[in-house]
Amino acid sequence: MWQSSLNAQLHEIRLTYSGKSDEEKHLVAPDAVYYKYAKRLKDERLPSEPSRIFLLSKREGHDYERLKIQYYLLPHNIYNYGLIPPHQYVRSGDYLLLIGEHDPVYYNEEKGFIAWLRGITIPVEPVDYDQIGTLYKVVGDSVVH
């Protein structure tokens, strides 16, 4: 039974990936949505030289979605920390990528900053909005209230 299952899996993988370039393989993979999102950010929103990106998510630990987005954003320097960035290390020119919902995060469009419930504000400008996440560019130093 195990060998039969393995043969079926091999046949399916050949049909899906055989003869395709790396790009085409990524586009038909189960995680293609994350690949397309990260590729669009790299091609259209982020600078070509590697930048510091703080990948933030409400989810605990390093789940699949976060790790795949982190991988696909390479060679950018990704800091995958959790929900709140280590504000003392965030500098102007860095990026904050908020994945999924962020209930305790508030973006003040009028004043141009993100605020967390713990009294941390970081001046930012929005760079990209998507169903998967929101990308902000840091434009000043963080403040703890």
N, CA, C and O atoms as a MOPAC input file, in Angstrom:
PM7 MOZYME 1SCF
protein

 N      0.81900 1    -1.18600 1     0.00000 1
 C      0.00000 1     0.00000 1     0.00000 1
 C      0.87800 1     1.27000 1     0.00000 1
 O      0.61200 1     2.23200 1    -0.72100 1
 N      1.93000 1     1.23400 1     0.83400 1
 C      2.81700 1     2.38000 1     0.92500 1
 C      3.47700 1     2.65300 1    -0.42600 1
 O      3.54500 1     3.80600 1    -0.85200 1
 N      3.96100 1     1.62400 1    -1.10000 1
 C      4.63000 1     1.77000 1    -2.39100 1
 C      3.64500 1     2.27800 1    -3.45400 1
 O      4.00500 1     3.10400 1    -4.29300 1
 N      2.42800 1     1.79200 1    -3.41500 1
 C      1.40000 1     2.24200 1    -4.35300 1
 C      1.10800 1     3.72900 1    -4.16900 1
 O      0.97600 1     4.47200 1    -5.14100 1
 N      1.01200 1     4.14600 1    -2.92200 1
 C      0.77300 1     5.55600 1    -2.62500 1
 C      1.94300 1     6.41900 1    -3.08900 1
 O      1.74400 1     7.50000 1    -3.64400 1
 N      3.14600 1     5.94200 1    -2.86200 1
 C      4.34200 1     6.66900 1    -3.28600 1
 C      4.40400 1     6.80200 1    -4.80900 1
 O      4.76700 1     7.86200 1    -5.31900 1
 N      4.05700 1     5.75200 1    -5.53000 1
 C      4.03700 1     5.79400 1    -6.99900 1
 C      2.99700 1     6.78200 1    -7.51200 1
 O      3.24800 1     7.50400 1    -8.47700 1
 N      1.82600 1     6.81700 1    -6.86800 1
 C      0.77600 1     7.76500 1    -7.26800 1
 C      1.24500 1     9.20100 1    -7.02800 1
 O      1.00300 1    10.08800 1    -7.84600 1
 N      1.91200 1     9.41300 1    -5.90700 1
 C      2.42200 1    10.74000 1    -5.59000 1
 C      3.48200 1    11.16700 1    -6.61000 1
 O      3.48600 1    12.31700 1    -7.05100 1
 N      4.35500 1    10.27700 1    -6.97700 1
 C      5.38900 1    10.56400 1    -7.97300 1
 C      4.75800 1    10.93000 1    -9.31500 1
 O      5.19900 1    11.87200 1    -9.97300 1
 N      3.73500 1    10.19400 1    -9.71700 1
 C      3.04000 1    10.47300 1   -10.97800 1
 C      2.40600 1    11.87000 1   -10.93800 1
 O      2.49500 1    12.62300 1   -11.90800 1
 N      1.77800 1    12.20400 1    -9.83400 1
 C      1.13500 1    13.51500 1    -9.69500 1
 C      2.16400 1    14.64600 1    -9.73100 1
 O      1.92700 1    15.68200 1   -10.35300 1
 N      3.29100 1    14.45100 1    -9.07300 1
 C      4.35000 1    15.46700 1    -9.06500 1
 C      4.92400 1    15.66000 1   -10.45900 1
 O      5.19400 1    16.78900 1   -10.86800 1
 N      5.11200 1    14.57200 1   -11.18900 1
 C      5.60900 1    14.69300 1   -12.57400 1
 C      4.64000 1    15.50500 1   -13.42600 1
 O      5.05500 1    16.38400 1   -14.18100 1
 N      3.34100 1    15.20600 1   -13.30000 1
 C      2.34900 1    15.94500 1   -14.08300 1
 C      2.34600 1    17.43200 1   -13.73400 1
 O      2.16700 1    18.27500 1   -14.61300 1
 N      2.54000 1    17.75000 1   -12.48500 1
 C      2.47000 1    19.13600 1   -12.02900 1
 C      3.72100 1    19.93600 1   -12.37300 1
 O      3.61700 1    21.08300 1   -12.80700 1
 N      4.91300 1    19.34200 1   -12.18600 1
 C      6.14700 1    20.11600 1   -12.26100 1
 C      7.09700 1    19.78600 1   -13.41000 1
 O      7.98000 1    20.58800 1   -13.71300 1
 N      6.94800 1    18.66300 1   -14.04100 1
 C      7.90300 1    18.23200 1   -15.05700 1
 C      7.97000 1    19.20300 1   -16.23400 1
 O      6.94800 1    19.62400 1   -16.77400 1
 N      9.19700 1    19.54600 1   -16.61400 1
 C      9.41500 1    20.40100 1   -17.77600 1
 C      9.19000 1    21.87900 1   -17.53300 1
 O      9.26400 1    22.66600 1   -18.47700 1
 N      8.92000 1    22.28100 1   -16.31200 1
 C      8.65100 1    23.69100 1   -16.00500 1
 C      9.90300 1    24.36100 1   -15.44800 1
 O     10.75000 1    23.71800 1   -14.82700 1
 N      9.99900 1    25.66000 1   -15.68400 1
 C     11.09400 1    26.44600 1   -15.10300 1
 C     10.80800 1    26.62700 1   -13.60600 1
 O      9.71500 1    26.31000 1   -13.13800 1
 N     11.78600 1    27.13200 1   -12.86600 1
 C     11.57700 1    27.38100 1   -11.44000 1
 C     10.40800 1    28.33800 1   -11.22000 1
 O      9.58300 1    28.12100 1   -10.33300 1
 N     10.34000 1    29.38400 1   -12.01800 1
 C      9.24300 1    30.35700 1   -11.92300 1
 C      7.88900 1    29.67500 1   -12.14800 1
 O      6.95100 1    29.89000 1   -11.38000 1
 N      7.78600 1    28.86400 1   -13.18600 1
 C      6.53200 1    28.15800 1   -13.48400 1
 C      6.17100 1    27.17600 1   -12.36600 1
 O      4.99400 1    27.00700 1   -12.04900 1
 N      7.16200 1    26.53700 1   -11.77800 1
 C      6.90900 1    25.60700 1   -10.66700 1
 C      6.32400 1    26.34600 1    -9.46600 1
 O      5.38300 1    25.86800 1    -8.83100 1
 N      6.88800 1    27.51700 1    -9.15900 1
 C      6.35400 1    28.31400 1    -8.04600 1
 C      4.91200 1    28.73600 1    -8.30900 1
 O      4.09900 1    28.79800 1    -7.38600 1
 N      4.60100 1    29.02100 1    -9.55500 1
 C      3.25900 1    29.50200 1    -9.89200 1
 C      2.18000 1    28.42500 1    -9.84100 1
 O      0.99300 1    28.74700 1    -9.78100 1
 N      2.57300 1    27.14700 1    -9.86300 1
 C      1.58400 1    26.06000 1    -9.77400 1
 C      1.65200 1    25.32700 1    -8.43400 1
 O      0.88700 1    24.39200 1    -8.19600 1
 N      2.56300 1    25.75000 1    -7.56200 1
 C      2.71300 1    25.10400 1    -6.25600 1
 C      1.54000 1    25.45800 1    -5.34400 1
 O      0.86200 1    26.46000 1    -5.57300 1
 N      1.29600 1    24.65500 1    -4.32300 1
 C      0.20000 1    24.94500 1    -3.38800 1
 C      0.32600 1    26.30200 1    -2.69600 1
 O     -0.68400 1    26.87400 1    -2.28600 1
 N      1.53500 1    26.82400 1    -2.55700 1
 C      1.73000 1    28.11900 1    -1.90300 1
 C      1.92500 1    29.25700 1    -2.91200 1
 O      2.54000 1    30.27200 1    -2.58900 1
 N      1.41300 1    29.09200 1    -4.11100 1
 C      1.60400 1    30.08200 1    -5.17800 1
 C      1.11600 1    31.47000 1    -4.77600 1
 O      1.69600 1    32.46600 1    -5.20800 1
 N      0.07800 1    31.56200 1    -3.96900 1
 C     -0.46000 1    32.86500 1    -3.56500 1
 C      0.60200 1    33.65800 1    -2.79400 1
 O      0.70000 1    34.87200 1    -2.97000 1
 N      1.39300 1    33.00100 1    -1.95100 1
 C      2.43900 1    33.68900 1    -1.18900 1
 C      3.60600 1    34.06100 1    -2.10300 1
 O      4.20200 1    35.12700 1    -1.94800 1
 N      3.92400 1    33.20100 1    -3.03600 1
 C      4.98500 1    33.49300 1    -3.99000 1
 C      4.61400 1    34.72700 1    -4.82300 1
 O      5.43000 1    35.63500 1    -4.98100 1
 N      3.39300 1    34.76100 1    -5.35100 1
 C      2.94600 1    35.88400 1    -6.18000 1
 C      2.95100 1    37.19000 1    -5.38300 1
 O      3.35200 1    38.23600 1    -5.89300 1
 N      2.50300 1    37.11700 1    -4.12900 1
 C      2.47000 1    38.30600 1    -3.28000 1
 C      3.88100 1    38.84300 1    -3.03500 1
 O      4.13700 1    40.03000 1    -3.23900 1
 N      4.79200 1    37.97700 1    -2.59900 1
 C      6.16500 1    38.39600 1    -2.31600 1
 C      6.85800 1    38.89200 1    -3.58700 1
 O      7.60200 1    39.87100 1    -3.54400 1
 N      6.62100 1    38.23300 1    -4.69500 1
 C      7.23100 1    38.63600 1    -5.97000 1
 C      6.73800 1    40.02700 1    -6.38200 1
 O      7.52100 1    40.85500 1    -6.84700 1
 N      5.44400 1    40.27700 1    -6.20900 1
 C      4.89200 1    41.59400 1    -6.55200 1
 C      5.51400 1    42.67800 1    -5.66600 1
 O      5.86800 1    43.75300 1    -6.15000 1
 N      5.64500 1    42.38900 1    -4.36500 1
 C      6.28000 1    43.36000 1    -3.47500 1
 C      7.71700 1    43.63500 1    -3.91100 1
 O      8.14200 1    44.78900 1    -3.96800 1
 N      8.46000 1    42.58000 1    -4.21800 1
 C      9.85900 1    42.75200 1    -4.62500 1
 C      9.97000 1    43.49300 1    -5.95400 1
 O     10.85000 1    44.33700 1    -6.12200 1
 N      9.09000 1    43.18500 1    -6.88900 1
 C      9.16300 1    43.79400 1    -8.22400 1
 C      8.64300 1    45.22800 1    -8.26600 1
 O      9.15700 1    46.05800 1    -9.01700 1
 N      7.60700 1    45.52300 1    -7.44600 1
 C      6.90400 1    46.79600 1    -7.58800 1
 C      6.99800 1    47.74000 1    -6.39300 1
 O      6.83800 1    48.94800 1    -6.56900 1
 N      7.25000 1    47.24300 1    -5.19700 1
 C      7.15000 1    48.09200 1    -4.01000 1
 C      8.44300 1    48.24900 1    -3.21100 1
 O      8.66700 1    49.29000 1    -2.59400 1
 N      9.28300 1    47.23500 1    -3.21800 1
 C     10.50900 1    47.28400 1    -2.43400 1
 C     11.69400 1    47.67800 1    -3.30900 1
 O     11.68300 1    47.43500 1    -4.51500 1
 N     12.71100 1    48.28300 1    -2.71000 1
 C     13.89700 1    48.61900 1    -3.50700 1
 C     14.62000 1    47.35600 1    -3.96400 1
 O     14.46500 1    46.29400 1    -3.36100 1
 N     15.39400 1    47.47200 1    -5.00800 1
 C     16.10300 1    46.30300 1    -5.53500 1
 C     17.22500 1    45.84500 1    -4.60500 1
 O     17.52100 1    44.65200 1    -4.53300 1
 N     17.85100 1    46.78800 1    -3.89200 1
 C     18.88800 1    46.38500 1    -2.93900 1
 C     18.21900 1    45.85600 1    -1.66800 1
 O     17.15100 1    46.33900 1    -1.29200 1
 N     18.82700 1    44.87800 1    -1.00600 1
 C     18.21400 1    44.29200 1     0.19400 1
 C     17.92800 1    45.33300 1     1.27700 1
 O     18.77900 1    46.15600 1     1.61400 1
 N     16.72100 1    45.27400 1     1.80500 1
 C     16.27300 1    46.18000 1     2.85600 1
 C     15.90500 1    45.38100 1     4.09400 1
 O     15.73300 1    44.16400 1     4.03800 1
 N     15.78800 1    46.08400 1     5.20600 1
 C     15.33500 1    45.43900 1     6.44300 1
 C     13.80700 1    45.46200 1     6.47300 1
 O     13.18400 1    46.51500 1     6.33400 1
 N     13.22000 1    44.28000 1     6.65600 1
 C     11.76600 1    44.15300 1     6.71000 1
 C     11.39400 1    43.42100 1     7.99700 1
 O     11.85000 1    42.30400 1     8.24200 1
 N     10.56300 1    44.06200 1     8.81500 1
 C     10.04400 1    43.41900 1    10.01400 1
 C      8.72200 1    42.76700 1     9.64500 1
 O      7.74400 1    43.45600 1     9.35500 1
 N      8.69000 1    41.44500 1     9.65500 1
 C      7.50700 1    40.67200 1     9.29900 1
 C      6.71300 1    40.44200 1    10.57900 1
 O      7.17700 1    39.75800 1    11.49100 1
 N      5.51200 1    41.01800 1    10.64200 1
 C      4.71300 1    40.99300 1    11.86700 1
 C      3.39600 1    40.27300 1    11.62500 1
 O      2.73900 1    40.47500 1    10.60300 1
 N      3.02000 1    39.43200 1    12.58100 1
 C      1.77400 1    38.68300 1    12.45700 1
 C      1.20500 1    38.41000 1    13.84400 1
 O      1.94100 1    38.26600 1    14.82100 1
 N     -0.09700 1    38.34300 1    13.90600 1
 C     -0.79800 1    38.04900 1    15.15300 1
 C     -0.61600 1    36.58700 1    15.56000 1
 O     -0.75700 1    36.23800 1    16.73200 1
 N     -0.30800 1    35.75100 1    14.59500 1
 C     -0.15900 1    34.32200 1    14.86500 1
 C      1.07500 1    34.04600 1    15.70500 1
 O      2.10300 1    34.71000 1    15.56900 1
 N      0.95500 1    33.06600 1    16.56600 1
 C      2.07400 1    32.67400 1    17.42400 1
 C      3.09300 1    31.86200 1    16.62600 1
 O      2.72600 1    31.08800 1    15.74300 1
 N      4.35700 1    32.04300 1    16.94100 1
 C      5.40500 1    31.23000 1    16.33700 1
 C      5.61200 1    31.53900 1    14.86400 1
 O      5.09900 1    32.52200 1    14.33100 1
 N      6.36300 1    30.68600 1    14.24100 1
 C      6.67900 1    30.84000 1    12.81900 1
 C      5.79600 1    29.87800 1    12.01900 1
 O      6.21200 1    28.76100 1    11.71100 1
 N      4.60800 1    30.30300 1    11.69100 1
 C      3.71100 1    29.41700 1    10.93900 1
 C      4.07900 1    29.38800 1     9.45600 1
 O      4.93500 1    30.14600 1     8.99900 1
 N      3.43000 1    28.51700 1     8.73200 1
 C      3.73800 1    28.25900 1     7.32300 1
 C      3.68100 1    29.53000 1     6.47500 1
 O      4.60800 1    29.81000 1     5.71500 1
 N      2.59900 1    30.29900 1     6.60100 1
 C      2.41700 1    31.50300 1     5.79900 1
 C      3.57300 1    32.48400 1     6.02100 1
 O      4.14400 1    33.00300 1     5.06100 1
 N      3.90700 1    32.73100 1     7.26500 1
 C      4.98600 1    33.66800 1     7.58400 1
 C      6.32400 1    33.17600 1     7.04000 1
 O      7.08500 1    33.95200 1     6.46200 1
 N      6.60800 1    31.90100 1     7.22200 1
 C      7.89300 1    31.37000 1     6.75900 1
 C      8.00700 1    31.38800 1     5.24400 1
 O      9.07600 1    31.67800 1     4.70600 1
 N      6.91600 1    31.08200 1     4.54900 1
 C      6.95300 1    31.11100 1     3.08200 1
 C      7.14300 1    32.53600 1     2.56600 1
 O      7.93300 1    32.76100 1     1.64900 1
 N      6.43000 1    33.49100 1     3.14300 1
 C      6.60000 1    34.88400 1     2.71600 1
 C      8.01600 1    35.34700 1     3.02000 1
 O      8.63700 1    36.02300 1     2.20000 1
 N      8.52700 1    34.99200 1     4.18400 1
 C      9.90300 1    35.33500 1     4.54000 1
 C     10.87400 1    34.76700 1     3.50900 1
 O     11.76100 1    35.47700 1     3.03700 1
 N     10.71400 1    33.51500 1     3.16400 1
 C     11.59300 1    32.85500 1     2.18800 1
 C     11.51600 1    33.54300 1     0.82500 1
 O     12.54100 1    33.81900 1     0.20200 1
 N     10.30100 1    33.81400 1     0.37300 1
 C     10.14300 1    34.39800 1    -0.96000 1
 C     10.60300 1    35.85600 1    -1.03700 1
 O     10.84200 1    36.36100 1    -2.13400 1
 N     10.73000 1    36.53800 1     0.09700 1
 C     11.21500 1    37.91900 1     0.09800 1
 C     12.74700 1    38.01300 1     0.11800 1
 O     13.29700 1    39.10800 1     0.00200 1
 N     13.42500 1    36.89600 1     0.26200 1
 C     14.88600 1    36.92900 1     0.21400 1
 C     15.34700 1    37.49500 1    -1.11900 1
 O     14.68700 1    37.22100 1    -2.12200 1
 N     16.41400 1    38.25600 1    -1.21000 1
 C     17.49700 1    38.41700 1    -0.25700 1
 C     17.30700 1    39.57000 1     0.71700 1
 O     18.27200 1    39.97500 1     1.36500 1
 N     16.09400 1    40.11700 1     0.84700 1
 C     15.87100 1    41.15500 1     1.84600 1
 C     16.15900 1    40.57600 1     3.22500 1
 O     16.05300 1    39.36800 1     3.43600 1
 N     16.51700 1    41.43500 1     4.14800 1
 C     16.86200 1    41.03700 1     5.50200 1
 C     15.58400 1    41.02200 1     6.33300 1
 O     15.12000 1    42.07100 1     6.77800 1
 N     15.01300 1    39.83900 1     6.54500 1
 C     13.70300 1    39.69900 1     7.17900 1
 C     13.86400 1    39.41000 1     8.66700 1
 O     14.60400 1    38.51000 1     9.06200 1
 N     13.16000 1    40.18700 1     9.48300 1
 C     13.09500 1    39.95400 1    10.92400 1
 C     11.67800 1    39.46400 1    11.22600 1
 O     10.72100 1    40.23400 1    11.14300 1
 N     11.55000 1    38.21200 1    11.56900 1
 C     10.25800 1    37.56100 1    11.76000 1
 C     10.02100 1    37.40200 1    13.26100 1
 O     10.30000 1    36.34200 1    13.82100 1
 N      9.50100 1    38.46000 1    13.92600 1
 C      9.46500 1    38.51200 1    15.37900 1
 C      8.13800 1    38.20600 1    16.05200 1
 O      8.14600 1    37.65100 1    17.15100 1
 N      7.04700 1    38.52300 1    15.48100 1
 C      5.77100 1    38.37500 1    16.17400 1
 C      4.84800 1    39.50600 1    15.79100 1
 O      4.82700 1    39.93200 1    14.63600 1
 N      4.08600 1    39.99600 1    16.74700 1
 C      3.09600 1    41.04300 1    16.48000 1
 C      3.67200 1    42.44700 1    16.58700 1
 O      3.30500 1    43.33100 1    15.81300 1
 N      4.56600 1    42.65500 1    17.53500 1
 C      5.10800 1    43.99300 1    17.78200 1
 C      6.60600 1    43.97700 1    17.47800 1
 O      7.32700 1    43.11000 1    17.97300 1
 N      7.07900 1    44.92000 1    16.67200 1
 C      8.51500 1    44.92200 1    16.35600 1
 C      9.32700 1    45.38900 1    17.56200 1
 O      8.80200 1    46.09900 1    18.42000 1
 N     10.58500 1    45.00400 1    17.63800 1
 C     11.44400 1    45.52800 1    18.70400 1
 C     11.74500 1    46.99000 1    18.38300 1
 O     12.75200 1    47.29400 1    17.74400 1
 N     10.87400 1    47.89100 1    18.82600 1
 C     10.86000 1    49.28800 1    18.39400 1
 C     12.20800 1    49.98200 1    18.53300 1
 O     12.51500 1    50.89000 1    17.76100 1
 N     13.01400 1    49.57300 1    19.50000 1
 C     14.30700 1    50.23300 1    19.69100 1
 C     15.27100 1    49.96400 1    18.54600 1
 O     16.27500 1    50.66200 1    18.40700 1
 N     14.97700 1    48.95200 1    17.71800 1
 C     15.85300 1    48.62200 1    16.59400 1
 C     15.29600 1    49.07100 1    15.24200 1
 O     16.00000 1    49.00200 1    14.23500 1
 N     14.06400 1    49.52000 1    15.20700 1
 C     13.44400 1    49.96400 1    13.95900 1
 C     13.97300 1    51.35400 1    13.62300 1
 O     13.94700 1    52.25800 1    14.45900 1
 N     14.45600 1    51.51600 1    12.37900 1
 C     15.01000 1    52.80100 1    11.95000 1
 C     14.30300 1    53.29000 1    10.68200 1
 O     13.63500 1    52.53300 1     9.97700 1
 N     14.47600 1    54.55400 1    10.43400 1
 C     13.94300 1    55.14900 1     9.21700 1
 C     14.51200 1    54.41100 1     8.00600 1
 O     15.71100 1    54.14000 1     7.95200 1
 N     13.66500 1    54.09100 1     7.04500 1
 C     14.07800 1    53.35100 1     5.85500 1
 C     13.75800 1    51.87400 1     5.92600 1
 O     13.76100 1    51.18900 1     4.90400 1
 N     13.47700 1    51.36300 1     7.14400 1
 C     13.05400 1    49.97300 1     7.29800 1
 C     11.61600 1    49.82900 1     6.80500 1
 O     10.93600 1    50.81900 1     6.53800 1
 N     11.16900 1    48.58900 1     6.69100 1
 C      9.79100 1    48.29900 1     6.30200 1
 C      9.12600 1    47.44500 1     7.37100 1
 O      9.77300 1    46.62000 1     8.01700 1
 N      7.82700 1    47.65300 1     7.54900 1
 C      7.00300 1    46.81700 1     8.41500 1
 C      5.98600 1    46.12100 1     7.51800 1
 O      5.21600 1    46.78400 1     6.82400 1
 N      5.97800 1    44.79800 1     7.52900 1
 C      5.01500 1    44.02200 1     6.75100 1
 C      4.09400 1    43.32600 1     7.73700 1
 O      4.49400 1    42.37400 1     8.40600 1
 N      2.86100 1    43.80300 1     7.82400 1
 C      1.87400 1    43.24100 1     8.73300 1
 C      1.05000 1    42.21600 1     7.97300 1
 O      0.32500 1    42.56300 1     7.04100 1
 N      1.16000 1    40.95000 1     8.37000 1
 C      0.46500 1    39.84700 1     7.71400 1
 C     -0.83200 1    39.56400 1     8.45500 1
 O     -0.83800 1    39.45500 1     9.68100 1
 N     -1.92700 1    39.44400 1     7.72000 1
 C     -3.21300 1    39.10200 1     8.32300 1
 C     -3.79100 1    40.24500 1     9.14700 1
 O     -3.42100 1    41.40600 1     8.97200 1
 N     -4.69600 1    39.89800 1    10.04100 1
 C     -5.37200 1    40.89200 1    10.88300 1
 C     -4.47900 1    41.31100 1    12.03600 1
 O     -3.71900 1    40.50600 1    12.57300 1
 N     -4.58000 1    42.58400 1    12.41100 1
 C     -3.79000 1    43.13800 1    13.50900 1
 C     -4.68900 1    43.99400 1    14.39000 1
 O     -4.64400 1    45.22300 1    14.32900 1
 N     -5.49900 1    43.34600 1    15.20100 1
 C     -6.44700 1    44.07400 1    16.04600 1
 C     -5.81400 1    45.14300 1    16.92900 1
 O     -6.33600 1    46.25600 1    16.99200 1
 N     -4.70000 1    44.84800 1    17.61900 1
 C     -4.15900 1    45.88400 1    18.50700 1
 C     -3.31600 1    46.93100 1    17.79200 1
 O     -2.64600 1    47.72900 1    18.44800 1
 N     -3.33500 1    46.94500 1    16.47400 1
 C     -2.54200 1    47.91400 1    15.71500 1
 C     -3.48000 1    48.95900 1    15.12300 1
 O     -4.53900 1    48.63600 1    14.58400 1
 N     -3.06900 1    50.20900 1    15.23600 1
 C     -3.87200 1    51.30800 1    14.71800 1
 C     -2.99500 1    52.17200 1    13.81200 1
 O     -1.92200 1    52.61400 1    14.22300 1
 N     -3.44800 1    52.41400 1    12.58500 1
 C     -2.72900 1    53.29900 1    11.68800 1
 C     -3.45300 1    54.63500 1    11.64900 1
 O     -4.61900 1    54.69700 1    11.25900 1
 N     -2.77700 1    55.70000 1    12.04700 1
 C     -3.32700 1    57.04000 1    12.03000 1
 C     -2.90400 1    57.69600 1    10.72200 1
 O     -1.78000 1    58.18000 1    10.58800 1
 N     -3.81400 1    57.70400 1     9.77000 1
 C     -3.49900 1    58.22600 1     8.43700 1
 C     -3.19400 1    59.72000 1     8.47400 1
 O     -2.29900 1    60.19000 1     7.77200 1
 N     -3.92500 1    60.45300 1     9.27800 1
 C     -3.74800 1    61.90200 1     9.35700 1
 C     -2.35600 1    62.29600 1     9.87600 1
 O     -1.73000 1    63.21800 1     9.35300 1
 N     -1.88300 1    61.59000 1    10.90400 1
 C     -0.59100 1    61.91700 1    11.50500 1
 C      0.54200 1    61.04200 1    10.97400 1
 O      1.71300 1    61.33700 1    11.21500 1
 N      0.20700 1    59.96400 1    10.25000 1
 C      1.21500 1    59.13200 1     9.61300 1
 C      2.01700 1    58.25900 1    10.55300 1
 O      3.24400 1    58.21900 1    10.46700 1
 N      1.33500 1    57.55200 1    11.45700 1
 C      2.06500 1    56.63300 1    12.32100 1
 C      1.22200 1    55.39600 1    12.61300 1
 O     -0.00100 1    55.40100 1    12.47600 1
 N      1.92600 1    54.33200 1    13.02100 1
 C      1.28300 1    53.11900 1    13.51100 1
 C      1.43600 1    53.13200 1    15.02000 1
 O      2.49000 1    53.49200 1    15.54400 1
 N      0.37100 1    52.73500 1    15.72200 1
 C      0.42200 1    52.67200 1    17.18000 1
 C      0.00100 1    51.28600 1    17.64100 1
 O     -0.94000 1    50.69700 1    17.10900 1
 N      0.71700 1    50.77600 1    18.64300 1
 C      0.36400 1    49.52100 1    19.29100 1
 C     -0.22300 1    49.83600 1    20.65300 1
 O      0.01600 1    50.91200 1    21.20100 1
 N     -0.98700 1    48.90900 1    21.20200 1
 C     -1.63900 1    49.11500 1    22.48400 1
 C     -0.64000 1    49.36100 1    23.61300 1
 O     -0.98800 1    49.98500 1    24.61500 1
 N      0.56600 1    48.89200 1    23.46800 1
 C      1.56900 1    49.05700 1    24.52600 1
 C      2.21200 1    50.44500 1    24.51700 1
 O      3.20900 1    50.66000 1    25.20600 1
 N      1.66200 1    51.38500 1    23.75300 1
 C      2.16700 1    52.74500 1    23.76400 1
 C      3.32400 1    53.00700 1    22.83200 1
 O      4.04300 1    53.99100 1    23.01000 1
 N      3.52500 1    52.15900 1    21.84700 1
 C      4.61200 1    52.33700 1    20.88500 1
 C      4.03100 1    52.95800 1    19.62100 1
 O      3.03300 1    52.46200 1    19.09700 1
 N      4.63000 1    54.02500 1    19.12800 1
 C      4.22900 1    54.60100 1    17.84200 1
 C      5.45600 1    54.65500 1    16.93800 1
 O      6.56500 1    54.95600 1    17.38000 1
 N      5.23200 1    54.35900 1    15.68200 1
 C      6.30000 1    54.39700 1    14.68600 1
 C      5.78800 1    55.18600 1    13.48600 1
 O      4.76700 1    54.82200 1    12.90300 1
 N      6.48400 1    56.26800 1    13.10300 1
 C      6.04900 1    57.04300 1    11.93200 1
 C      6.28900 1    56.25000 1    10.65300 1
 O      7.39900 1    55.77900 1    10.40500 1
 N      5.24400 1    56.10800 1     9.84500 1
 C      5.31700 1    55.29900 1     8.62900 1
 C      4.55100 1    55.96000 1     7.49800 1
 O      3.77000 1    56.88900 1     7.70200 1
 N      4.79800 1    55.45600 1     6.30400 1
 C      3.95200 1    55.79100 1     5.15600 1
 C      3.54000 1    54.46900 1     4.51600 1
 O      4.37100 1    53.57400 1     4.36000 1
 N      2.26500 1    54.33600 1     4.14300 1
 C      1.82000 1    53.08000 1     3.52000 1
 C      2.45200 1    52.91100 1     2.14800 1
 O      2.58400 1    53.86700 1     1.38500 1
 N      2.84100 1    51.67100 1     1.84900 1
 C      3.47000 1    51.35500 1     0.57200 1
 C      2.58300 1    50.43400 1    -0.24700 1
 O      2.50200 1    50.57400 1    -1.46800 1
 N      1.91000 1    49.48300 1     0.42000 1
 C      1.09600 1    48.51000 1    -0.31100 1
 C      0.03300 1    47.91100 1     0.60800 1
 O      0.30800 1    47.55200 1     1.75300 1
 N     -1.17700 1    47.81300 1     0.08200 1
 C     -2.28100 1    47.13900 1     0.77000 1
 C     -2.65400 1    45.91400 1    -0.04400 1
 O     -2.75700 1    45.99000 1    -1.26900 1
 N     -2.85700 1    44.78400 1     0.62300 1
 C     -3.24800 1    43.54600 1    -0.03900 1
 C     -4.07200 1    42.71800 1     0.93900 1
 O     -4.04200 1    42.95900 1     2.14600 1
 N     -4.79100 1    41.76100 1     0.42500 1
 C     -5.56800 1    40.86400 1     1.27700 1
 C     -4.64800 1    40.07100 1     2.21600 1
 O     -5.05100 1    39.72300 1     3.32600 1
 N     -3.44300 1    39.79000 1     1.78600 1
 C     -2.50100 1    39.01900 1     2.60100 1
 C     -1.85000 1    39.88500 1     3.66400 1
 O     -1.69300 1    39.45000 1     4.80500 1
 N     -1.46800 1    41.10300 1     3.30600 1
 C     -0.78400 1    41.94700 1     4.27400 1
 C     -0.70300 1    43.39400 1     3.84400 1
 O     -1.13100 1    43.76400 1     2.75100 1
 N     -0.13800 1    44.21400 1     4.73600 1
 C      0.04300 1    45.63400 1     4.47900 1
 C      1.50500 1    45.97800 1     4.72400 1
 O      2.08000 1    45.61000 1     5.74800 1
 N      2.09700 1    46.69000 1     3.76800 1
 C      3.50100 1    47.07300 1     3.85300 1
 C      3.60300 1    48.57300 1     4.12200 1
 O      2.99100 1    49.38700 1     3.43100 1
 N      4.39100 1    48.91800 1     5.14500 1
 C      4.64900 1    50.30800 1     5.49300 1
 C      6.15100 1    50.56000 1     5.44800 1
 O      6.95200 1    49.66800 1     5.72900 1
 N      6.51800 1    51.78300 1     5.09300 1
 C      7.92200 1    52.19600 1     5.16300 1
 C      8.07200 1    53.10400 1     6.38200 1
 O      7.28500 1    54.03000 1     6.57500 1
 N      9.07800 1    52.83600 1     7.19400 1
 C      9.33700 1    53.63000 1     8.38400 1
 C     10.00400 1    54.93900 1     7.93800 1
 O     10.96600 1    54.92600 1     7.16900 1
 N      9.47800 1    56.07400 1     8.43400 1
 C      9.98400 1    57.36800 1     8.01200 1
 C     10.52900 1    58.20300 1     9.17300 1
 O     10.78100 1    59.39700 1     9.01000 1
 N     10.70900 1    57.58900 1    10.33400 1
 C     11.24200 1    58.30400 1    11.49600 1
 C     11.47200 1    57.34300 1    12.63800 1
 O     11.30700 1    56.13200 1    12.49000 1
 N     11.85500 1    57.88600 1    13.77800 1
 C     12.14700 1    57.07200 1    14.95200 1
 C     10.88300 1    56.72100 1    15.73300 1
 O      9.92800 1    57.49700 1    15.77700 1
 N     10.89600 1    55.54100 1    16.34500 1
 C      9.76100 1    55.11300 1    17.16100 1
 C      9.74400 1    55.87200 1    18.48200 1
 O     10.76400 1    56.38500 1    18.94400 1
 N      8.56400 1    55.92600 1    19.06900 1
 C      8.36200 1    56.62400 1    20.33800 1
 C      7.59900 1    55.69500 1    21.26100 1
 O      6.65900 1    55.02700 1    20.83300 1
 N      7.99700 1    55.64800 1    22.52600 1
 C      7.26700 1    54.89800 1    23.54900 1
 C      6.59700 1    55.92900 1    24.45300 1
 O      7.25600 1    56.82000 1    24.98800 1
 N      5.27400 1    55.79700 1    24.61900 1
 C      4.50800 1    56.74600 1    25.44400 1
 C      4.30300 1    56.20500 1    26.83300 1
 O      3.68100 1    56.86400 1    27.66600 1

